[in-house]
Amino acid sequence: MNMNRKISLSVIIACVAVGALSGAYNLYYRAYGWPLEIQKGVLGGQVGDVASLLEREGYSAYGEGMFRWRYRVDKGNKRLAALCGNQAIPVCRFTRTRRLDDGVIQSAHYSDGILILEEVWS
């Protein structure tokens, strides 16, 4: 194998590796990293964790988008108890929002043991 082929093969392998790592990080961030940032920013800490993630959905196109994550939250969660305040946890309901930018809103809704996180932008 001559030197040009070795260099070309090395470049191709490096590009495939970078693409694979980038794709894996993107999947991780959309499923776990991003909703954790929303929880910390809107709720002040983590309420739903990776094991309690029920579903995630979203889209983005032409500068607009929405992503949503649904979690089942353990009723013994200390952060949840603090957020519910003097409401009893079985009947606790709350909504918190945070505007990051013009047209970008993060929100957290809790009701009936389900936490829904959303980020919407337009």
C-alpha positions in Angstrom: 0.0 0.0 0.0 1.5 3.3 -1.0 1.7 6.4 1.3 -1.3 8.2 -0.4 -3.6 5.3 0.2 -2.5 5.0 3.8 -3.2 8.7 4.4 -6.6 8.5 2.6 -7.6 5.4 4.6 -6.5 7.1 7.9 -8.5 10.2 7.1 -11.6 8.2 6.2 -11.3 6.1 9.4 -10.9 9.3 11.5 -14.0 10.9 9.8 -16.1 7.9 10.5 -14.9 7.8 14.2 -15.7 11.5 14.7 -19.1 11.1 13.1 -19.9 8.1 15.3 -18.8 9.8 18.5 -20.7 13.0 17.5 -23.9 11.0 16.8 -23.6 9.1 20.1 -23.1 12.3 22.1 -26.1 13.9 20.3 -28.3 11.0 21.2 -27.1 11.1 24.8 -27.6 14.9 25.1 -31.1 14.8 23.7 -32.2 11.9 25.9 -30.4 12.8 29.2 -28.3 15.9 29.2 -30.7 18.5 27.8 -33.7 17.5 30.1 -31.3 17.6 33.1 -30.3 21.1 32.2 -34.0 22.1 32.0 -34.7 20.5 35.4 -31.8 22.3 37.0 -32.8 25.6 35.4 -36.5 25.5 35.9 -36.8 23.4 39.1 -33.5 24.1 40.8 -32.4 20.4 40.7 -33.1 17.0 39.3 -36.6 15.5 39.9 -36.8 12.9 37.1 -33.9 10.6 36.4 -32.8 8.4 33.6 -34.5 5.3 35.0 -37.8 7.0 35.2 -37.9 8.4 31.7 -41.2 7.2 30.1 -40.9 8.8 26.7 -39.3 11.6 24.7 -40.5 13.3 21.6 -39.6 16.4 19.5 -39.0 18.0 16.2 -37.1 20.9 14.8 -37.2 22.5 11.4 -36.8 26.0 9.9 -35.9 27.7 13.2 -38.8 26.3 15.2 -39.1 23.3 17.4 -40.3 21.5 20.5 -38.9 18.7 22.6 -40.8 17.0 25.4 -39.7 14.4 28.0 -42.1 12.5 30.4 -40.9 11.0 33.7 -42.7 9.0 36.3 -41.6 10.5 39.6 -41.2 8.6 42.9 -43.5 10.2 45.5 -40.6 10.1 48.0 -38.5 12.4 45.9 -37.2 15.2 48.2 -37.0 17.8 45.4 -40.6 17.0 44.5 -41.7 17.5 48.2 -39.9 20.9 48.2 -41.6 22.0 45.0 -45.0 20.9 46.2 -44.6 23.0 49.3 -47.7 22.5 51.6 -49.6 20.5 49.0 -49.9 16.8 49.7 -47.8 14.9 47.1 -50.7 12.7 45.9 -52.6 15.8 44.9 -49.7 18.1 44.1 -49.7 20.0 40.8 -47.4 22.7 39.6 -46.1 24.4 36.5 -42.9 26.3 36.3 -41.6 28.2 33.2 -38.4 30.0 32.3 -37.8 32.2 29.3 -34.3 31.7 28.0 -34.5 34.1 25.1 -37.1 35.7 22.8 -39.0 32.8 21.5 -37.4 30.1 23.7 -39.3 28.8 26.7 -38.6 25.9 29.0 -41.3 24.5 31.2 -41.9 21.8 33.8 -45.4 20.5 34.6 -46.1 18.0 37.4 -49.4 16.2 38.0 -50.5 12.7 39.0 -46.9 11.4 39.4 -45.8 12.5 36.0 -43.3 15.2 35.3 -43.3 16.7 31.8 -40.4 18.9 30.6 -40.6 20.9 27.5 -38.5 23.3 25.5 -40.2 25.2 22.7 -38.7 27.7 20.4 -39.9 29.8 17.4 
